[in-house]
Amino acid sequence: MQIDDLLITESQLKSKLNKSVHENRRDEFALLLAMLSHDVLDFSQFHLPKTEIENLATSEEALREEFGAGPKQPLAPEKFDMLIGQFNSSLISELGAQTGMKCIKLNQYLKPEPLTIRDDDKHVPLNILDNCELSVRRRIKNENMQLANPPIDAGAFYDSLNDDTIHQPLHLIAV
């Protein structure tokens, strides 16, 4: 058994799982299942054709106004600054000593601070990438990965079927 690329879905195995079950090769069956991706979103069921859904959602501002929600908390500051949190702890401790925890909470509700320092939704820290599976790393790096129906050169395939040098060992066994 030889597999050329990363195993992600069962469809890549074609009938190898079925053969290993019928030929009572439990070790091969277990190995093939262990090599498949553990990410549920990689399964073939989740790569079905998409249908258009009617957009019934209203805008976020309209919902905030309707429910009386406060200002939206920014995900990141508009300008990237590595020193953004350098003086925050001293300011919070001074504010807490002067006015108390209630004032700190009220200030956070009225002017929420950004959650991160980087305004890049595609950035994933390296320590997180190192803990991911190979298939997830490949997906994040945007390498082209075709899960179902890989392209095939039909002309070269049919030529290889007619090539006697490839099938020579089969003729020797049959004789």
C-alpha positions in Angstrom: 0.0 0.0 0.0 1.4 3.4 -1.0 -0.3 6.7 -0.5 1.2 9.8 -2.3 -0.3 12.7 -0.4 -1.8 13.5 3.0 -4.9 11.5 3.8 -7.8 13.7 4.7 -11.1 12.0 3.6 -12.2 8.5 3.1 -12.8 9.2 -0.5 -9.1 9.4 -1.1 -8.7 5.8 0.0 -11.3 4.6 -2.6 -11.8 0.9 -1.8 -8.7 0.3 0.4 -10.8 0.3 3.6 -13.2 -2.1 2.2 -10.5 -4.5 1.0 -8.7 -4.4 4.3 -12.0 -5.4 6.1 -12.8 -8.2 3.7 -9.3 -9.6 3.7 -9.2 -9.5 7.5 -6.3 -7.1 7.7 -7.2 -5.3 10.9 -3.8 -3.6 11.3 -4.0 -2.0 7.9 -7.6 -0.9 8.6 -6.6 0.7 11.9 -3.7 2.4 10.3 -5.8 3.9 7.5 -8.4 5.2 9.9 -5.7 6.7 12.1 -4.1 8.5 9.2 -7.4 10.3 8.2 -7.9 13.8 9.3 -9.4 14.3 12.8 -11.0 17.6 11.8 -14.7 17.1 11.2 -14.9 19.9 8.7 -12.6 17.9 6.4 -15.2 15.1 5.9 -16.9 14.8 2.5 -20.3 15.6 4.0 -19.2 19.2 4.5 -18.1 19.8 1.0 -21.6 19.7 -0.6 -22.8 22.3 -3.1 -23.9 25.6 -1.5 -27.4 27.0 -1.8 -28.3 30.6 -1.6 -30.0 31.6 1.6 -32.2 34.7 1.8 -30.5 37.4 3.9 -33.0 38.2 6.7 -30.5 39.7 9.1 -30.6 43.3 9.9 -27.6 45.5 10.4 -25.5 45.4 13.6 -26.1 49.1 14.3 -29.9 48.6 14.1 -29.8 45.7 16.5 -27.6 47.7 18.9 -30.1 50.5 18.9 -33.1 48.2 19.3 -31.6 46.4 22.3 -29.8 49.4 23.8 -26.4 47.8 23.6 -23.3 49.9 24.3 -20.5 50.6 21.8 -18.9 47.8 19.9 -15.7 46.6 21.3 -12.9 46.8 18.7 -11.0 43.7 17.9 -7.8 45.6 17.4 -6.6 49.2 17.5 -6.6 51.1 14.2 -2.8 51.6 14.4 -0.5 48.7 15.3 1.7 49.5 18.3 3.8 47.0 20.2 3.9 49.3 23.2 0.1 49.6 23.5 -0.1 47.9 26.9 3.1 49.3 28.5 1.4 51.8 30.7 -2.1 50.2 31.0 -1.3 48.4 34.3 -0.1 51.5 36.1 -3.1 53.5 34.8 -5.5 50.8 36.0 -3.9 50.5 39.4 -4.0 54.3 39.9 -7.6 54.5 38.7 -8.6 51.6 40.9 -6.9 53.1 44.0 -8.6 56.5 43.4 -12.1 55.5 42.4 -12.5 51.8 42.9 -13.4 48.8 40.7 -16.8 50.0 39.8 -15.3 53.0 38.0 -12.9 50.7 36.1 -15.8 48.5 34.9 -17.9 51.5 33.9 -15.0 53.0 32.0 -14.5 49.6 30.1 -18.3 49.5 29.3 -18.3 53.0 27.9 -15.0 52.9 26.0 -14.1 49.2 25.5 -10.4 48.4 24.8 -9.4 46.4 21.8 -9.1 42.6 22.3 -5.8 42.2 20.5 -2.9 44.4 19.4 -2.9 43.2 15.8 -5.6 44.0 13.2 -5.0 41.0 11.1 -7.6 38.2 11.0 -5.3 35.9 9.0 -2.5 36.0 11.6 -2.1 32.8 13.6 0.7 32.7 16.2 3.5 30.2 15.5 3.0 28.3 18.8 -0.6 27.6 17.7 0.5 26.5 14.2 3.0 24.1 15.7 0.3 22.2 17.6 -1.9 21.8 14.5 -2.1 18.7 12.3 -0.4 18.8 8.9 -3.8 19.1 7.1 -4.7 22.2 9.1 -1.2 23.7 8.6 -1.6 23.1 4.8 -5.0 24.8 4.8 -3.8 27.8 6.7 -0.8 28.2 4.4 -3.4 28.3 1.5 -1.7 25.5 -0.4 -4.1 24.2 -3.1 -5.7 21.0 -1.7 -8.2 19.3 -3.9 -10.1 16.8 -1.7 -12.4 15.1 -4.1 -11.9 14.1 -7.8 -8.3 15.0 -8.3 -7.4 15.9 -11.9 -6.2 13.0 -14.1 -4.6 12.9 -17.4 -7.0 10.5 -19.2 -4.8 10.1 -22.3 -1.7 9.1 -20.3 -3.8 6.7 -18.2 -5.2 4.9 -21.2 -1.7 4.7 -22.8 -0.3 3.2 -19.6 -3.1 0.5 -19.7 -2.0 -0.5 -23.3 1.7 -0.5 -22.3 2.9 -4.1 -22.2 6.0 -3.3 -20.1 3.9 -2.3 -17.2 1.8 -5.4 -17.3 4.6 -7.8 -18.1 4.8 -9.2 -14.5 1.1 -10.0 -14.7 1.6 -12.1 -17.8 4.3 -14.1 -16.2 2.1 -14.9 -13.2 -0.8 -15.9 -15.4 1.3 -18.4 -17.4 
